[in-house]
Amino acid sequence: MSHELRLTLLGDCRIALDGKPLANLTLSKARALLCYLAVTGRSQPRSVITGLLWGELNEADARRNLRVVLTKLRAAVGDYVMASRNEIAFDHSLPHTIDASVFEQRAQRLLASPDKPSPGEVGEMERLFALYKGDFMHGLEVHNAPAFEEWMLMQREHLCRLAIHIGERLASHYEEVGCTSEGIAACRRLIELEPWHEGAHRGLMSLLAHSGQPAAALRQFEQCRRALAEALGIEPDTTTRALAERIQRDMHECEALAADATSSAPLHNLPAPTTAFIGRAEELAQIASLLADPGCRLLTLIGMGGAGKTRLALQAAHRLIADWGADGANRGGPFRHGAYFVSLAAVNTADQIIAAMASAIGLVFSGQQELKIQLLNHLCEKEMLLVLDNFEHVLSEAVLLTEILQAARSVKILITSRERLNLYEEWLFDVHGLSLPPALPPALPPAQPMLEVDATDDLDALAQYSAVQLFAQRAKRLSLRFDLTVSPETVADICRLMEGLPLGIELAAGWVRTHTCEEIARAIQRNLDFLRTPAQNVPERHRSLCVAFDYSWDMLTHEDAHKLARLAAFRGGFDDAAAEAVAGATRSDLDRLADKSLIERTSDERWSVHEMLRQYLASKLDETERLDAQAAHCCFYAECIAQRAPTRETAGEPQMLDELRREIGNLRVAWEWLIEQTDDVRNDGRAAEIITLVTRCAPMLAYFYVRECWYGEGWRAFAAMQQAMRAAGWSEFNSERRKSAAGMTMLATIESLLAEFAFSLSCYADTVTLIERALPTLRRAGDFVMIAEALARLGKAHVRMGQYAEAAPILKESLATYQAVGDRKGSTAALNWLAAWHSNQGLFDEAQGYFEACLAIFREHGYARGIANTLNNLGSNYGRNDRFAEERLLYEEAYALALKVGEPILIAVTLSNMAGNARSLGDFEQSRQFYERSLAYCRAISEQRWIAANLNGLGLTLLDMGELSAAWEGFQEALAIAREIQSVPDMLDALAGLGEVLARQRQFEPAIAVLDFIVQHPVTQRMARERSHQVLAGLSHHPGVETAATRVTEFGLDHVVEWVRSLEDPAS
């Protein structure tokens, strides 16, 4: 039986045989010897090994120890270790993998090339950088073996340097091609490997600023300063300081302009052109002039599909920012906050447009406020150019553009569309074909002598027309044998037949490898009558380009045509695996189709089909074939998203989320198709297949929406599925339909996931309703993981509403269910809220146990976001128990992690907690500053619950500083927000603060009434209760104490809130 030995030496040292760890190989020197032999790759004299591992012993004892180790090694790995009388070696002829050796060989090969990396080499560098998971043989401790330790450290340094060089190459490439998020990740990884790597710090600063995160860029500069000081005792160099100063200088209200470390060009995400732009000089000048006009803020480039609108818009945007960089750096330029390209080809709704725009400009949604409001708030102070591409299929959402223009007075929008938007603000710019040579006059009569014309002059004149230039450029790229002088007038005829449309010209030129220009022209001419046909199945807007599409289609083999048509199922691009699964297209098939200009290889090693061509191809499938392609597409992406479930809440989550963002267009289409199928399969045998697909993909799709803070889109997507299933009768049990039980379980799963969006949107009562409706069905089905998740959602909703008696048994059952099925990672949901349940009620020791259990699991999985969040919660628990020094240490660790994760709400929560800690330690000014910084984050992302919590905390700080009027105002705002989102604990905290202000202002009767209500309410948290007690104790001498208290405690919370909201500021 053949075996395979795997040595994983980059990061923790792990040895596995046939996929199973060698648990019986416990001697550290046995493991060290195996790794040494494998990595060195050659036979080693026994004397060398004894000196390496037992240099402090005499020769006889060392050899005896070596024999013992060899015996254990041979027992563990068999023939992989070969031993003779004098030498020992690793048998490299047997199946094995050594990650360190693979990494070293491939890295050295890639680094040896001085040229810019090809796309394939970039992909290999990405894989290698990911393969380097940490220090060589980290964690393997070999005592009393200084020679081995020296070898290991030398090897560790060598491999680390290779990883750093690979990372530098990657970071440089990403910055050059505009892959900002990938560049940020590469720079952060470099800094992890070498904290004093100034170039990586500088690159990260530039990329963060470029992505609209200037504050983060400046924090990175401070980290760079500290790292250099601690490690080398030096300051950052002048280039780094200059970059920081430039970012700082341009910052405005916590949001700054990005500055590139080597250029004064503005922010942008404009794709770099891969070929020369041809012609249209007049159009570019007109567009620049229009965009410079203060009255023109919405400019639509309008024309038929394939007219070159997108390329023209991008070239215009590139020219604008190039002009800025050339002569406008000192005066700010017309678009100081950049120019951003937003492709709308894969979107259909307003929410999706908003998400695409946010992704392009680097806006991270968070909190519970409507995404549109967050976008408008972000844009309101910007001086920016937005280039929105392919707007024609979302015309019904055009009013969004008016809202942007009204909210953001310095934003201008450049649109490409096949139809006008019909907005009052819209300026129209017609985009026609490229310039064409005039048609030849009719032939002269034979009796009239021909004029002598210089053929060279004719050719030079012809080559001045941009349509001809484009054909020649494309043809020359495809065939170096192409010569315009052979058939110049035929090329001109082709350009005229295509009416100068760039896409049609490029498609026509795509055949020069196999056809003469005359053959291409004749084929197009045969289709000209069809081009002008009034046939109903050819939309008017497609008629000119359908000539080129039909010509290309007719020249395909049946097999290629079939595969190409099935590619129409994709939205927003696809990779090789998807193409093979959905269309049966192999890599060679895709390369062949790309050679014919029918699909395109994008910069991120994916494929794309031009949107108009995709629509054309969809019409080539009959109904059966279309449904089959959609089913295959849905199956692939359901599995694609389901397979990523193990990376939830692990160190791999950021990469997983990036991957799903790239596929969001496909995921949306797959989900919409599944919604349609819930009705279509009511009574046929496909029900089980649909149930399986929904069950596979729904949990991860919901998780993705929540992590992206796309709560509104998530709610609508899952509510649509719920409504479709209920309308189709999936909620009703029917013994004649075998699908009934499974269908009811699927519906219950959807409603449980829908409850997660309800909770995220602060709809706690809806959360409870949905879970209570779903739970009985989930229990009957015995799906214990879904039961545990549903119980956790139900329990945390009760906690948030202050219904502690209801929450406790639910959360305990959730935890027990997770533990019963061995789901430790999932159990953190229950552990966290059980901890909150105990902490909110003053049971701090019990809460600490739950928080620490939660923290241990997150650390085990390397989940930085979970670690930071739990450290925050654990710190709050310490603070409530007056353990302020320990509290502060936890917050400092959480804050460092929060900055690394980069999630605004996580940073905001940590700042808020640090503010409370500073107040407890008597540093009121620092407390105020922390609260104000946290509030700025929360207001920017409209996170309502934490706005209320921050206002309550800031109010207490202001009380302690004697600023009573400001405290009153803050508590009143907090009370209004808490009431709106139904957060009872936050309402009570606000009331307690207001009661204390009343007491300080000698409004004794209302103060006593409110504070007594707070003391007696069962949900009041410890700090509010204790402060209220203390104030009441000071008012015990007042004659109206009992009367006032009795009057208010007869009423419920809503009545008290209404009454207090009606009170005027006692200081006014």
Order of alpha helices (4+ residues) and beta strands (2+ residues): beta-beta-beta-alpha-beta-alpha-alpha-beta-beta-beta-alpha-alpha-alpha-alpha-alpha-alpha-alpha-beta-beta-alpha-beta-alpha-beta-alpha-alpha-beta-alpha-beta-beta-alpha-alpha-alpha-alpha-alpha-alpha-alpha-alpha-alpha-alpha-beta-beta-alpha-alpha-alpha-alpha-alpha-alpha-alpha-alpha-alpha-alpha-alpha-alpha-alpha-alpha-alpha-alpha-alpha-alpha-alpha-alpha-alpha-alpha-alpha
